[in-house]
Amino acid sequence: MKKVLAGAILAASAFAAPAFAWEGQVVACYDKVWVPAKYTTSKTLVMAAHSEWQHKHGQMIKVHYPAVYKEHKHLKTPGHYVARKAPCVHD
């Protein structure tokens, strides 16, 4: 009986030893954070600003039309993940 108990303890310690050998200390924790893409924009003039006279309800009115631009987006850096340092959560 003593031999069986000693053998069981020896076998259990042999299987548990590798698990204890690989446990380390937590040094730092990081979260995976998405950084969205960055764009640069440029504008192209479609129609210049101008004023014109119109007849409405028997009156002459001066109407101003602002300039019209078309905006173009250019990809500067694509979206990507970065590792940000975060507080460690212990279970």
N, C-alpha and C positions, 0 to 999 in steps of 0.2 A: 504494500500500500504506500509506503514511504517512497519507493522507487517511482511509482506512477505519479504521485504528487510532485516529486522533484522533476520528473520528466515534463510534466505539464507546465510547471513554472519556467523551466528552461526553454521550452518551445514557445511559450507566450512572450518571454523576453526577447527571443530571437526574432520573432515577427514584429515586435513593437520597436526594436532598436533602430531600424532604418527610418521609421517615422519620426522618432525623436532626433535623429541625426540631421534631418533636412529642415527642421523648423528654424527659422531665422528671426531676426528682429525687424520690425517695420521701421523703415527709415523715413519714407515720405509717401504721400498719397496724391494721386492726380485724377482729375475728371476729364473726360473726353468732351470738348466743347466745339460746336460748329461755328465757324467764322464765315459769314455770308460773303458773296462775291462783291468786289468793288468795281465800279464803273466810272468812266470819265464821259462827260457829255460835251457836245459841240452843237452850235446852232447854225442853221442856214436860213437866210432871209427868203421868205416866199413872196411876201407883198410888203412894200414900204408903207410907212404911215402917210396918210393923206387926209385932206379935208375937202369937202364938197358942199355946194349949196343945193338945197332941195326945197320944193314948194309943198307945204302941208297946211291945210285948213286956211288957205288964203294968206299964209305968211311965208316968208323966206327964212329958212333956218340953215345954220351952218352946222354940219355934222362932221365930227372928227372920227376917223377910223385908225386905230393903233396898228403898229407894224405886226405882221404875222411871221412867226418863225417856226421852223420844223426842227425838233430836237433829235439828235442822233446819239445813241448810247454805244460806248465802246468798252468791251471787257478789259479791265486793268489787271485784276488778279482773280482767279476762279475761287469758288467757295472751297473750304477745306476744314479739316479737324485739327485742333491743337490740344496739347495736354496742359491743363492749368492746375497749379498746386491747390489742393483742397485739404480741409481738415479730415483726419483719418477717423473712420467709424469702426469701432471695435464691436464684434458680436459676442 
